[in-house]
């Protein structure tokens, strides 16, 4: 997975949550956890890029 793919997936999750009129707490938690994993991945990618640029 690339940074861009991960961000795209996060955006999709956010849009689906914004458009959902009624969503169970369980489903919300599942989507929030998925988004957090993706954002953690993105943060790692940015950290690696910064490290590469500072070497």
CHARMM-style PDB file with segment names, atoms N, HN, CA, C and O in Angstrom:
ATOM      1  N   UNK     1       0.843  -1.174   0.000  1.00  0.00      PROA
ATOM      2  CA  UNK     1       0.000   0.000   0.000  1.00  0.00      PROA
ATOM      3  C   UNK     1       0.891   1.241   0.000  1.00  0.00      PROA
ATOM      4  O   UNK     1       1.951   1.263   0.624  1.00  0.00      PROA
ATOM      5  N   UNK     2       0.448   2.245  -0.695  1.00  0.00      PROA
ATOM      6  HN  UNK     2      -0.413   2.227  -1.202  1.00  0.00      PROA
ATOM      7  CA  UNK     2       1.179   3.514  -0.734  1.00  0.00      PROA
ATOM      8  C   UNK     2       0.492   4.533   0.169  1.00  0.00      PROA
ATOM      9  O   UNK     2      -0.639   4.340   0.615  1.00  0.00      PROA
ATOM     10  N   UNK     3       1.207   5.611   0.420  1.00  0.00      PROA
ATOM     11  HN  UNK     3       2.126   5.767   0.058  1.00  0.00      PROA
ATOM     12  CA  UNK     3       0.661   6.721   1.209  1.00  0.00      PROA
ATOM     13  C   UNK     3      -0.629   7.233   0.567  1.00  0.00      PROA
ATOM     14  O   UNK     3      -1.638   7.427   1.246  1.00  0.00      PROA
ATOM     15  N   UNK     4      -0.585   7.447  -0.734  1.00  0.00      PROA
ATOM     16  HN  UNK     4       0.234   7.289  -1.286  1.00  0.00      PROA
ATOM     17  CA  UNK     4      -1.755   7.983  -1.444  1.00  0.00      PROA
ATOM     18  C   UNK     4      -2.961   7.049  -1.344  1.00  0.00      PROA
ATOM     19  O   UNK     4      -4.091   7.510  -1.176  1.00  0.00      PROA
ATOM     20  N   UNK     5      -2.728   5.752  -1.446  1.00  0.00      PROA
ATOM     21  HN  UNK     5      -1.810   5.378  -1.583  1.00  0.00      PROA
ATOM     22  CA  UNK     5      -3.819   4.783  -1.324  1.00  0.00      PROA
ATOM     23  C   UNK     5      -4.418   4.812   0.080  1.00  0.00      PROA
ATOM     24  O   UNK     5      -5.636   4.736   0.247  1.00  0.00      PROA
ATOM     25  N   UNK     6      -3.559   4.921   1.075  1.00  0.00      PROA
ATOM     26  HN  UNK     6      -2.570   4.982   0.939  1.00  0.00      PROA
ATOM     27  CA  UNK     6      -4.033   4.960   2.460  1.00  0.00      PROA
ATOM     28  C   UNK     6      -4.873   6.212   2.712  1.00  0.00      PROA
ATOM     29  O   UNK     6      -5.938   6.135   3.325  1.00  0.00      PROA
ATOM     30  N   UNK     7      -4.399   7.353   2.242  1.00  0.00      PROA
ATOM     31  HN  UNK     7      -3.534   7.416   1.743  1.00  0.00      PROA
ATOM     32  CA  UNK     7      -5.149   8.604   2.407  1.00  0.00      PROA
ATOM     33  C   UNK     7      -6.494   8.515   1.695  1.00  0.00      PROA
ATOM     34  O   UNK     7      -7.508   8.976   2.219  1.00  0.00      PROA
ATOM     35  N   UNK     8      -6.506   7.933   0.520  1.00  0.00      PROA
ATOM     36  HN  UNK     8      -5.682   7.558   0.094  1.00  0.00      PROA
ATOM     37  CA  UNK     8      -7.748   7.772  -0.231  1.00  0.00      PROA
ATOM     38  C   UNK     8      -8.747   6.913   0.560  1.00  0.00      PROA
ATOM     39  O   UNK     8      -9.938   7.220   0.606  1.00  0.00      PROA
ATOM     40  N   UNK     9      -8.259   5.858   1.169  1.00  0.00      PROA
ATOM     41  HN  UNK     9      -7.291   5.609   1.133  1.00  0.00      PROA
ATOM     42  CA  UNK     9      -9.127   4.997   1.974  1.00  0.00      PROA
ATOM     43  C   UNK     9      -9.666   5.736   3.195  1.00  0.00      PROA
ATOM     44  O   UNK     9     -10.831   5.573   3.555  1.00  0.00      PROA
ATOM     45  N   UNK    10      -8.823   6.546   3.831  1.00  0.00      PROA
ATOM     46  HN  UNK    10      -7.876   6.678   3.538  1.00  0.00      PROA
ATOM     47  CA  UNK    10      -9.276   7.350   4.973  1.00  0.00      PROA
ATOM     48  C   UNK    10     -10.372   8.307   4.524  1.00  0.00      PROA
ATOM     49  O   UNK    10     -11.391   8.447   5.201  1.00  0.00      PROA
ATOM     50  N   UNK    11     -10.172   8.959   3.400  1.00  0.00      PROA
ATOM     51  HN  UNK    11      -9.344   8.846   2.850  1.00  0.00      PROA
ATOM     52  CA  UNK    11     -11.180   9.887   2.880  1.00  0.00      PROA
ATOM     53  C   UNK    11     -12.492   9.173   2.594  1.00  0.00      PROA
ATOM     54  O   UNK    11     -13.566   9.722   2.845  1.00  0.00      PROA
ATOM     55  N   UNK    12     -12.414   7.963   2.075  1.00  0.00      PROA
ATOM     56  HN  UNK    12     -11.542   7.518   1.872  1.00  0.00      PROA
ATOM     57  CA  UNK    12     -13.610   7.176   1.804  1.00  0.00      PROA
ATOM     58  C   UNK    12     -14.345   6.851   3.100  1.00  0.00      PROA
ATOM     59  O   UNK    12     -15.571   6.943   3.165  1.00  0.00      PROA
ATOM     60  N   UNK    13     -13.597   6.475   4.121  1.00  0.00      PROA
ATOM     61  HN  UNK    13     -12.601   6.401   4.068  1.00  0.00      PROA
ATOM     62  CA  UNK    13     -14.201   6.165   5.417  1.00  0.00      PROA
ATOM     63  C   UNK    13     -14.890   7.402   5.991  1.00  0.00      PROA
ATOM     64  O   UNK    13     -16.023   7.323   6.464  1.00  0.00      PROA
ATOM     65  N   UNK    14     -14.204   8.537   5.947  1.00  0.00      PROA
ATOM     66  HN  UNK    14     -13.283   8.601   5.563  1.00  0.00      PROA
ATOM     67  CA  UNK    14     -14.772   9.777   6.478  1.00  0.00      PROA
ATOM     68  C   UNK    14     -16.055  10.135   5.740  1.00  0.00      PROA
ATOM     69  O   UNK    14     -17.052  10.490   6.368  1.00  0.00      PROA
ATOM     70  N   UNK    15     -16.038  10.047   4.426  1.00  0.00      PROA
ATOM     71  HN  UNK    15     -15.228   9.758   3.916  1.00  0.00      PROA
ATOM     72  CA  UNK    15     -17.233  10.362   3.641  1.00  0.00      PROA
ATOM     73  C   UNK    15     -18.388   9.428   3.991  1.00  0.00      PROA
ATOM     74  O   UNK    15     -19.533   9.866   4.105  1.00  0.00      PROA
ATOM     75  N   UNK    16     -18.085   8.140   4.162  1.00  0.00      PROA
ATOM     76  HN  UNK    16     -17.154   7.785   4.070  1.00  0.00      PROA
ATOM     77  CA  UNK    16     -19.148   7.191   4.489  1.00  0.00      PROA
ATOM     78  C   UNK    16     -19.738   7.489   5.863  1.00  0.00      PROA
ATOM     79  O   UNK    16     -20.941   7.327   6.069  1.00  0.00      PROA
ATOM     80  N   UNK    17     -18.905   7.923   6.801  1.00  0.00      PROA
ATOM     81  HN  UNK    17     -17.927   8.055   6.634  1.00  0.00      PROA
ATOM     82  CA  UNK    17     -19.407   8.278   8.133  1.00  0.00      PROA
ATOM     83  C   UNK    17     -20.227   9.564   8.082  1.00  0.00      PROA
ATOM     84  O   UNK    17     -21.231   9.688   8.783  1.00  0.00      PROA
ATOM     85  N   UNK    18     -19.810  10.505   7.267  1.00  0.00      PROA
ATOM     86  HN  UNK    18     -18.994  10.404   6.697  1.00  0.00      PROA
ATOM     87  CA  UNK    18     -20.544  11.769   7.138  1.00  0.00      PROA
ATOM     88  C   UNK    18     -21.907  11.551   6.499  1.00  0.00      PROA
ATOM     89  O   UNK    18     -22.873  12.229   6.850  1.00  0.00      PROA
ATOM     90  N   UNK    19     -21.993  10.618   5.572  1.00  0.00      PROA
ATOM     91  HN  UNK    19     -21.209  10.067   5.287  1.00  0.00      PROA
ATOM     92  CA  UNK    19     -23.233  10.383   4.841  1.00  0.00      PROA
ATOM     93  C   UNK    19     -24.187   9.438   5.568  1.00  0.00      PROA
ATOM     94  O   UNK    19     -25.374   9.387   5.248  1.00  0.00      PROA
ATOM     95  N   UNK    20     -23.676   8.697   6.534  1.00  0.00      PROA
ATOM     96  HN  UNK    20     -22.711   8.739   6.793  1.00  0.00      PROA
ATOM     97  CA  UNK    20     -24.505   7.730   7.247  1.00  0.00      PROA
ATOM     98  C   UNK    20     -25.437   8.464   8.208  1.00  0.00      PROA
ATOM     99  O   UNK    20     -24.996   9.234   9.062  1.00  0.00      PROA
ATOM    100  N   UNK    21     -26.727   8.210   8.047  1.00  0.00      PROA
ATOM    101  HN  UNK    21     -27.085   7.585   7.353  1.00  0.00      PROA
ATOM    102  CA  UNK    21     -27.694   8.839   8.942  1.00  0.00      PROA
ATOM    103  C   UNK    21     -27.758   8.094  10.271  1.00  0.00      PROA
ATOM    104  O   UNK    21     -27.865   8.705  11.335  1.00  0.00      PROA
ATOM    105  N   UNK    22     -27.693   6.798  10.197  1.00  0.00      PROA
ATOM    106  HN  UNK    22     -27.607   6.302   9.333  1.00  0.00      PROA
ATOM    107  CA  UNK    22     -27.732   5.984  11.416  1.00  0.00      PROA
ATOM    108  C   UNK    22     -26.693   4.876  11.273  1.00  0.00      PROA
ATOM    109  O   UNK    22     -26.686   4.129  10.295  1.00  0.00      PROA
ATOM    110  N   UNK    23     -25.829   4.790  12.259  1.00  0.00      PROA
ATOM    111  HN  UNK    23     -25.834   5.398  13.054  1.00  0.00      PROA
ATOM    112  CA  UNK    23     -24.789   3.774  12.227  1.00  0.00      PROA
ATOM    113  C   UNK    23     -24.612   3.265  13.656  1.00  0.00      PROA
ATOM    114  O   UNK    23     -24.647   4.035  14.615  1.00  0.00      PROA
ATOM    115  N   UNK    24     -24.427   1.989  13.771  1.00  0.00      PROA
ATOM    116  HN  UNK    24     -24.398   1.364  12.992  1.00  0.00      PROA
ATOM    117  CA  UNK    24     -24.270   1.410  15.103  1.00  0.00      PROA
ATOM    118  C   UNK    24     -22.917   1.812  15.685  1.00  0.00      PROA
ATOM    119  O   UNK    24     -21.979   2.139  14.959  1.00  0.00      PROA
ATOM    120  N   UNK    25     -22.845   1.778  16.992  1.00  0.00      PROA
ATOM    121  HN  UNK    25     -23.607   1.512  17.582  1.00  0.00      PROA
ATOM    122  CA  UNK    25     -21.597   2.099  17.672  1.00  0.00      PROA
ATOM    123  C   UNK    25     -20.524   1.100  17.253  1.00  0.00      PROA
ATOM    124  O   UNK    25     -19.361   1.470  17.089  1.00  0.00      PROA
ATOM    125  N   UNK    26     -20.900  -0.140  17.084  1.00  0.00      PROA
ATOM    126  HN  UNK    26     -21.844  -0.441  17.217  1.00  0.00      PROA
ATOM    127  CA  UNK    26     -19.953  -1.173  16.680  1.00  0.00      PROA
ATOM    128  C   UNK    26     -19.370  -0.880  15.307  1.00  0.00      PROA
ATOM    129  O   UNK    26     -18.163  -0.995  15.097  1.00  0.00      PROA
ATOM    130  N   UNK    27     -20.231  -0.501  14.378  1.00  0.00      PROA
ATOM    131  HN  UNK    27     -21.211  -0.407  14.548  1.00  0.00      PROA
ATOM    132  CA  UNK    27     -19.768  -0.186  13.015  1.00  0.00      PROA
ATOM    133  C   UNK    27     -18.905   1.075  13.020  1.00  0.00      PROA
ATOM    134  O   UNK    27     -17.891   1.145  12.326  1.00  0.00      PROA
ATOM    135  N   UNK    28     -19.316   2.067  13.805  1.00  0.00      PROA
ATOM    136  HN  UNK    28     -20.140   2.010  14.368  1.00  0.00      PROA
ATOM    137  CA  UNK    28     -18.528   3.303  13.903  1.00  0.00      PROA
ATOM    138  C   UNK    28     -17.139   2.981  14.451  1.00  0.00      PROA
ATOM    139  O   UNK    28     -16.133   3.459  13.926  1.00  0.00      PROA
ATOM    140  N   UNK    29     -17.088   2.174  15.502  1.00  0.00      PROA
ATOM    141  HN  UNK    29     -17.905   1.786  15.928  1.00  0.00      PROA
ATOM    142  CA  UNK    29     -15.810   1.807  16.108  1.00  0.00      PROA
ATOM    143  C   UNK    29     -14.924   1.076  15.105  1.00  0.00      PROA
ATOM    144  O   UNK    29     -13.723   1.334  15.025  1.00  0.00      PROA
ATOM    145  N   UNK    30     -15.520   0.164  14.342  1.00  0.00      PROA
ATOM    146  HN  UNK    30     -16.496  -0.046  14.406  1.00  0.00      PROA
ATOM    147  CA  UNK    30     -14.773  -0.593  13.337  1.00  0.00      PROA
ATOM    148  C   UNK    30     -14.151   0.343  12.303  1.00  0.00      PROA
ATOM    149  O   UNK    30     -12.975   0.214  11.962  1.00  0.00      PROA
ATOM    150  N   UNK    31     -14.950   1.280  11.811  1.00  0.00      PROA
ATOM    151  HN  UNK    31     -15.906   1.385  12.087  1.00  0.00      PROA
ATOM    152  CA  UNK    31     -14.459   2.217  10.800  1.00  0.00      PROA
ATOM    153  C   UNK    31     -13.404   3.163  11.384  1.00  0.00      PROA
ATOM    154  O   UNK    31     -12.428   3.496  10.712  1.00  0.00      PROA
ATOM    155  N   UNK    32     -13.600   3.593  12.628  1.00  0.00      PROA
ATOM    156  HN  UNK    32     -14.393   3.322  13.174  1.00  0.00      PROA
ATOM    157  CA  UNK    32     -12.635   4.478  13.275  1.00  0.00      PROA
ATOM    158  C   UNK    32     -11.303   3.765  13.487  1.00  0.00      PROA
ATOM    159  O   UNK    32     -10.244   4.363  13.297  1.00  0.00      PROA
ATOM    160  N   UNK    33     -11.347   2.502  13.877  1.00  0.00      PROA
ATOM    161  HN  UNK    33     -12.208   2.016  14.032  1.00  0.00      PROA
ATOM    162  CA  UNK    33     -10.114   1.731  14.066  1.00  0.00      PROA
ATOM    163  C   UNK    33      -9.384   1.534  12.744  1.00  0.00      PROA
ATOM    164  O   UNK    33      -8.158   1.620  12.684  1.00  0.00      PROA
ATOM    165  N   UNK    34     -10.143   1.271  11.690  1.00  0.00      PROA
ATOM    166  HN  UNK    34     -11.139   1.201  11.739  1.00  0.00      PROA
ATOM    167  CA  UNK    34      -9.538   1.110  10.369  1.00  0.00      PROA
ATOM    168  C   UNK    34      -8.861   2.412   9.926  1.00  0.00      PROA
ATOM    169  O   UNK    34      -7.743   2.396   9.410  1.00  0.00      PROA
ATOM    170  N   UNK    35      -9.552   3.539  10.134  1.00  0.00      PROA
ATOM    171  HN  UNK    35     -10.460   3.552  10.553  1.00  0.00      PROA
ATOM    172  CA  UNK    35      -8.982   4.835   9.767  1.00  0.00      PROA
ATOM    173  C   UNK    35      -7.724   5.115  10.579  1.00  0.00      PROA
ATOM    174  O   UNK    35      -6.749   5.640  10.041  1.00  0.00      PROA
ATOM    175  N   UNK    36      -7.730   4.775  11.865  1.00  0.00      PROA
ATOM    176  HN  UNK    36      -8.522   4.349  12.303  1.00  0.00      PROA
ATOM    177  CA  UNK    36      -6.552   4.999  12.709  1.00  0.00      PROA
ATOM    178  C   UNK    36      -5.363   4.189  12.212  1.00  0.00      PROA
ATOM    179  O   UNK    36      -4.244   4.700  12.173  1.00  0.00      PROA
ATOM    180  N   UNK    37      -5.585   2.940  11.834  1.00  0.00      PROA
ATOM    181  HN  UNK    37      -6.494   2.525  11.866  1.00  0.00      PROA
ATOM    182  CA  UNK    37      -4.496   2.113  11.302  1.00  0.00      PROA
ATOM    183  C   UNK    37      -3.908   2.752  10.040  1.00  0.00      PROA
ATOM    184  O   UNK    37      -2.691   2.795   9.858  1.00  0.00      PROA
ATOM    185  N   UNK    38      -4.788   3.243   9.185  1.00  0.00      PROA
ATOM    186  HN  UNK    38      -5.777   3.209   9.333  1.00  0.00      PROA
ATOM    187  CA  UNK    38      -4.333   3.877   7.948  1.00  0.00      PROA
ATOM    188  C   UNK    38      -3.559   5.158   8.233  1.00  0.00      PROA
ATOM    189  O   UNK    38      -2.533   5.420   7.605  1.00  0.00      PROA
ATOM    190  N   UNK    39      -4.045   5.949   9.171  1.00  0.00      PROA
ATOM    191  HN  UNK    39      -4.879   5.736   9.681  1.00  0.00      PROA
ATOM    192  CA  UNK    39      -3.345   7.191   9.521  1.00  0.00      PROA
ATOM    193  C   UNK    39      -2.009   6.913  10.190  1.00  0.00      PROA
ATOM    194  O   UNK    39      -1.042   7.644   9.970  1.00  0.00      PROA
ATOM    195  N   UNK    40      -1.943   5.862  11.006  1.00  0.00      PROA
ATOM    196  HN  UNK    40      -2.728   5.269  11.184  1.00  0.00      PROA
ATOM    197  CA  UNK    40      -0.663   5.469  11.599  1.00  0.00      PROA
ATOM    198  C   UNK    40       0.332   5.079  10.514  1.00  0.00      PROA
ATOM    199  O   UNK    40       1.509   5.431  10.585  1.00  0.00      PROA
ATOM    200  N   UNK    41      -0.148   4.349   9.510  1.00  0.00      PROA
ATOM    201  HN  UNK    41      -1.104   4.063   9.452  1.00  0.00      PROA
ATOM    202  CA  UNK    41       0.699   3.974   8.377  1.00  0.00      PROA
ATOM    203  C   UNK    41       1.217   5.227   7.667  1.00  0.00      PROA
ATOM    204  O   UNK    41       2.399   5.312   7.336  1.00  0.00      PROA
ATOM    205  N   UNK    42       0.342   6.186   7.437  1.00  0.00      PROA
ATOM    206  HN  UNK    42      -0.619   6.118   7.705  1.00  0.00      PROA
ATOM    207  CA  UNK    42       0.734   7.424   6.759  1.00  0.00      PROA
ATOM    208  C   UNK    42       1.780   8.179   7.575  1.00  0.00      PROA
ATOM    209  O   UNK    42       2.740   8.718   7.024  1.00  0.00      PROA
ATOM    210  N   UNK    43       1.585   8.211   8.890  1.00  0.00      PROA
ATOM    211  HN  UNK    43       0.806   7.773   9.337  1.00  0.00      PROA
ATOM    212  CA  UNK    43       2.542   8.884   9.758  1.00  0.00      PROA
ATOM    213  C   UNK    43       3.913   8.217   9.677  1.00  0.00      PROA
ATOM    214  O   UNK    43       4.938   8.898   9.670  1.00  0.00      PROA
ATOM    215  N   UNK    44       3.931   6.902   9.618  1.00  0.00      PROA
ATOM    216  HN  UNK    44       3.098   6.348   9.623  1.00  0.00      PROA
ATOM    217  CA  UNK    44       5.194   6.175   9.480  1.00  0.00      PROA
ATOM    218  C   UNK    44       5.864   6.497   8.150  1.00  0.00      PROA
ATOM    219  O   UNK    44       7.083   6.656   8.084  1.00  0.00      PROA
ATOM    220  N   UNK    45       5.071   6.591   7.103  1.00  0.00      PROA
ATOM    221  HN  UNK    45       4.081   6.462   7.156  1.00  0.00      PROA
ATOM    222  CA  UNK    45       5.613   6.898   5.789  1.00  0.00      PROA
ATOM    223  C   UNK    45       6.231   8.294   5.765  1.00  0.00      PROA
ATOM    224  O   UNK    45       7.301   8.498   5.191  1.00  0.00      PROA
ATOM    225  N   UNK    46       5.550   9.250   6.391  1.00  0.00      PROA
ATOM    226  HN  UNK    46       4.681   9.084   6.857  1.00  0.00      PROA
ATOM    227  CA  UNK    46       6.074  10.613   6.452  1.00  0.00      PROA
ATOM    228  C   UNK    46       7.360  10.640   7.274  1.00  0.00      PROA
ATOM    229  O   UNK    46       8.325  11.303   6.895  1.00  0.00      PROA
ATOM    230  N   UNK    47       7.377   9.923   8.400  1.00  0.00      PROA
ATOM    231  HN  UNK    47       6.592   9.385   8.708  1.00  0.00      PROA
ATOM    232  CA  UNK    47       8.575   9.854   9.234  1.00  0.00      PROA
ATOM    233  C   UNK    47       9.749   9.270   8.479  1.00  0.00      PROA
ATOM    234  O   UNK    47      10.868   9.771   8.588  1.00  0.00      PROA
ATOM    235  N   UNK    48       9.511   8.219   7.717  1.00  0.00      PROA
ATOM    236  HN  UNK    48       8.602   7.811   7.629  1.00  0.00      PROA
ATOM    237  CA  UNK    48      10.571   7.592   6.927  1.00  0.00      PROA
ATOM    238  C   UNK    48      11.083   8.556   5.860  1.00  0.00      PROA
ATOM    239  O   UNK    48      12.285   8.626   5.606  1.00  0.00      PROA
ATOM    240  N   UNK    49      10.180   9.286   5.247  1.00  0.00      PROA
ATOM    241  HN  UNK    49       9.204   9.229   5.454  1.00  0.00      PROA
ATOM    242  CA  UNK    49      10.588  10.242   4.217  1.00  0.00      PROA
ATOM    243  C   UNK    49      11.426  11.349   4.838  1.00  0.00      PROA
ATOM    244  O   UNK    49      12.448  11.740   4.273  1.00  0.00      PROA
ATOM    245  N   UNK    50      11.011  11.860   5.991  1.00  0.00      PROA
ATOM    246  HN  UNK    50      10.182  11.542   6.450  1.00  0.00      PROA
ATOM    247  CA  UNK    50      11.776  12.902   6.657  1.00  0.00      PROA
ATOM    248  C   UNK    50      13.170  12.400   7.025  1.00  0.00      PROA
ATOM    249  O   UNK    50      14.156  13.122   6.875  1.00  0.00      PROA
ATOM    250  N   UNK    51      13.244  11.181   7.499  1.00  0.00      PROA
ATOM    251  HN  UNK    51      12.443  10.594   7.621  1.00  0.00      PROA
ATOM    252  CA  UNK    51      14.534  10.586   7.863  1.00  0.00      PROA
ATOM    253  C   UNK    51      15.434  10.491   6.631  1.00  0.00      PROA
ATOM    254  O   UNK    51      16.619  10.817   6.695  1.00  0.00      PROA
ATOM    255  N   UNK    52      14.868  10.046   5.515  1.00  0.00      PROA
ATOM    256  HN  UNK    52      13.905   9.781   5.463  1.00  0.00      PROA
ATOM    257  CA  UNK    52      15.635   9.940   4.283  1.00  0.00      PROA
ATOM    258  C   UNK    52      16.149  11.303   3.806  1.00  0.00      PROA
ATOM    259  O   UNK    52      17.262  11.412   3.291  1.00  0.00      PROA
ATOM    260  N   UNK    53      15.339  12.319   3.982  1.00  0.00      PROA
ATOM    261  HN  UNK    53      14.435  12.231   4.400  1.00  0.00      PROA
ATOM    262  CA  UNK    53      15.729  13.637   3.515  1.00  0.00      PROA
ATOM    263  C   UNK    53      16.781  14.306   4.415  1.00  0.00      PROA
ATOM    264  O   UNK    53      17.536  15.167   3.965  1.00  0.00      PROA
ATOM    265  N   UNK    54      16.816  13.900   5.677  1.00  0.00      PROA
ATOM    266  HN  UNK    54      16.203  13.201   6.042  1.00  0.00      PROA
ATOM    267  CA  UNK    54      17.762  14.502   6.606  1.00  0.00      PROA
ATOM    268  C   UNK    54      19.106  13.801   6.629  1.00  0.00      PROA
ATOM    269  O   UNK    54      20.052  14.296   7.243  1.00  0.00      PROA
ATOM    270  N   UNK    55      19.206  12.650   5.965  1.00  0.00      PROA
ATOM    271  HN  UNK    55      18.439  12.248   5.466  1.00  0.00      PROA
ATOM    272  CA  UNK    55      20.469  11.901   5.959  1.00  0.00      PROA
ATOM    273  C   UNK    55      21.447  12.524   5.000  1.00  0.00      PROA
ATOM    274  OT1 UNK    55      22.567  12.035   4.855  1.00  0.00      PROA
TER     275      UNK     55
END
